[in-house]
Amino acid sequence: LGDGPVPAAAASGDFSFLDSVGAKVCVGCSSGDIFVFQTLPEHDDELEITHLATLSSFAEDKSQNFADASPVSCLCSLEDADLASAAGAGGSLAGCPWKNVLVAGHDDGTVAMWTLGDAKASASWRTNVSRYLDGFDKSNDALVSAKLSAGTNQLVLATMSGHIVVLNFAEVQEERRGSMSADSNHLVALQGGTLCVSSVHVTRAHAGWITGLDLTADPATGKRLIASCSQDGSVHAFELLSEDKCTGDQQLLRCLVSYSSQFTQYTGLSFARVGEGSAKVALSAYEDSDVSVLHVRL
């Protein structure tokens, strides 16, 4: 979670400027709390780290005992793709409603959004994925990864059961805000405006635990790309479509390539390169010191 304008170097994929700007580092804990630290560069390549706040998604839930608070299982904020997009649009995040927003996923399916301001942190939204995912059971399922696609107002969640959940957000018109003010499950109040959950799409992408999820954008076309892998040995790459680009029964996740290895348990992945009509996805696997690369044509 960075502050201030984004230098133009980001447009070319160079994010070395992040080494010299103040940033907030957030750490999720098994207690359900989130520690927020401020990092400031000092001389001789040293960093000053200061504790700013401790956030609790369950502090206002009077029915929840402290011992029962669900551990934080994933955190996310603005992705590199959105930083680069902001740089190309003039180098400022001032008009982005997701600026300084932190998303926290918990073992029991709770999703919480926090806005980290200069003086204080405030809770913007909280819900549970079980509202949208039939059969979600906190005893044998959990949120394992989250990615925020700020450019398309979408939040992508991955679960231990192999589901990918895409939440679509839309701007709330002024005349509707009064009638929706009590709808805390769908209304999200951010510093840059008020959004609501307009729709939710669920895909059973894998038969087992999703161990890797990554999001990026093709700099040439602006297409949003999602890649996922699982302990079941399967890997998928999708194009993430926005709501307004889907027609009829078309799914938000358009599969670009699928690959499966019978005797491999994948443990993580990352987009290594995107451009010139293709993408490369780097993969790690259990008990394997090598890194595999999957080539995806766009």
HELIX and SHEET records of a PDB file:
HELIX    1   1 ALA A    8  SER A   12  5                                   5    
HELIX    2   2 SER A   16  SER A   20  5                                   5    
HELIX    3   3 PHE A   66  ASP A   68  5                                   3    
HELIX    4   4 ASP A   80  GLY A   88  1                                   9    
HELIX    5   5 VAL A  129  ARG A  131  5                                   3    
HELIX    6   6 ALA A  150  THR A  152  5                                   3    
HELIX    7   7 GLU A  174  MET A  180  1                                   7    
HELIX    8   8 GLU A  243  LYS A  245  5                                   3    
SHEET    1   A 3 ALA A  23  GLY A  28  0                                        
SHEET    2   A 3 ASP A  33  PRO A  41 -1                                        
SHEET    3   A 3 LEU A  47  SER A  56 -1                                        
SHEET    1   B 4 VAL A  72  CYS A  76  0                                        
SHEET    2   B 4 VAL A 101  HIS A 106 -1                                        
SHEET    3   B 4 THR A 110  LEU A 116 -1                                        
SHEET    4   B 4 ALA A 121  ASN A 128 -1                                        
SHEET    1   C 5 LEU A 143  SER A 149  0                                        
SHEET    2   C 5 GLN A 154  THR A 159 -1                                        
SHEET    3   C 5 HIS A 163  GLU A 171 -1                                        
SHEET    4   C 5 GLY A 193  ARG A 204 -1                                        
SHEET    5   C 5 LEU A 187  LEU A 190 -1                                        
SHEET    1   D 4 ILE A 210  ALA A 217  0                                        
SHEET    2   D 4 ARG A 224  SER A 230 -1                                        
SHEET    3   D 4 SER A 234  LEU A 240 -1                                        
SHEET    4   D 4 LEU A 253  SER A 260 -1                                        
SHEET    1   E 3 TYR A 266  GLY A 275  0                                        
SHEET    2   E 3 SER A 278  ALA A 285 -1                                        
SHEET    3   E 3 ASP A 288  ARG A 297 -1                                        
END                                                                             
